[in-house]
């Protein structure tokens, strides 16, 4: 698995002794250590999956698959950065691979789906949710390609070159998808505000 730099790791580049001990115990197959690693990072990594997935159930499936990859490749963690940053990279890469396996296109927008999402009438639970929950709900309404590029660029702080490499698209497509995703998200937010 290639290691992509992540600007988010800059603030946590030095692993603590607990990170190194936990990774070593997981490498040795210690089930308690694996459970501890799961408990330590499952909620934050679920948030990462939830932003990329189309539904909470899909995010849960992706989280499980990502942690399988974490445990399968824990020997690749060399302690050169934070354990959390390494786990996050594995989770993001796993989610991207799962998006690709679903044959989701990262180019273009289905106009019929756009109209349905933007102009569909119906009840919203936005007033009942907290702000982060509302944002995740809106992100999940984005077409998969828009959602992937927006999350990687804005939330994971990846460059367009890194996104293009990971999603097998051109840099221009990445930039276009980001621009369209922002416009689409703005329309969704405006629509939500009108419904409140």
DAGI-V821997 format. One record per pair of residues at least 6 apart in sequence whose ideal C-beta (glycine too) atoms are under 6 Angstrom apart, sorted by the first residue. I is the first residue (numbers start at 1). J is the second residue. D is the distance in whole Angstrom. If there is no record, write none. Layout:
i,j,d
I,J,D
I,J,D
This chain:
i,j,d
1,73,6
4,162,6
7,157,4
8,157,5
9,81,5
9,85,4
12,82,4
13,81,5
15,79,5
15,82,5
15,83,6
19,83,4
20,79,5
22,33,6
22,37,6
23,77,5
23,83,6
25,33,3
26,33,5
26,34,5
26,37,6
26,74,5
27,74,5
27,75,5
41,87,5
45,63,6
45,91,5
46,63,5
48,91,5
49,59,4
49,62,4
49,63,5
49,95,6
50,59,4
50,136,5
51,139,5
51,151,5
52,95,4
52,151,5
53,59,4
53,62,6
54,140,6
62,95,5
62,98,6
65,94,6
66,91,4
66,94,4
69,90,5
69,94,5
70,87,6
70,90,5
77,86,5
92,156,6
96,166,5
99,148,6
104,144,4
105,145,6
106,145,3
106,167,5
106,169,5
107,173,6
109,143,6
117,141,6
118,187,6
124,195,5
126,134,5
126,192,5
127,196,6
138,188,5
139,147,6
141,188,6
142,181,6
142,184,6
145,177,6
146,177,6
146,181,4
146,184,6
149,163,6
149,174,6
149,177,4
149,178,5
149,181,6
150,181,4
152,158,4
152,163,5
153,178,5
160,171,5
160,174,4
160,175,6
161,171,6
163,174,4
164,170,6
164,171,5
164,174,5
